[in-house]
Amino acid sequence: MAARKVQAVRERRDALMLLVKIEPRAALRMTAELAKELKSAVRDYVEAGGRNVTDGEMAMLRRDAKDAREAADEALNRLPAEPEEAGIAGGEAGGGAAPAIVDAEMKRARLAYAAAFEVADTWDERADRAEALLGVAVADRGFFQQVKEAIAELKEAREKIRADWSHPKAPDRNDWKEADKEMAELEKAIDMAPAGTPDLASTGASVQA
């Protein structure tokens, strides 16, 4: 829902730029309204568990996901053959060894396989979690990037309005005061948005540690 709010703001850019030319005072008020909508979207996103992930955190998450998947693949490649596939079952071990010896070898082989499989499975779960965290972080990064691009569009409109100060319908000081207030609150909302590793529980992701 928050992302749709941001998209709705960006879809009004053309209308805003047209208004800048013909009714700059109304256009400035529109920038204030859109800034308020963006601030609401940021608040909703943060309340839903979204985070403003930093460049350093993204790099760390990418590295962790890569390392975990490589470790999982390596553990999988090291899995021994299952005992039945290794020819231990059916009295094939030891060239007709006694049943008791065959059973003991089978038990050891199964224990070794189970232990190796548990290691591989643990690494696979870690890799799944790391990749899920990265996926959430990418989505978070995309949301805040859209917000920042929308802010840039609002600032572009504001600069055009400011440059055309002699327009007969130019905004007055009170108009600018209100518009500046909304823009400042929007930028503060972004600055105050939590950073750090995403929380899978709050985002509804299904992968657990």
PyMOL commands that set and color helices and strands:
alter all, ss='L'
color gray80, all
select helices_A, chain A and resi 2-10+13-22+24-47+55-77+89-91+99-163+173-192+200-203
alter helices_A, ss='H'
color red, helices_A
deselect
rebuild
show_as cartoon
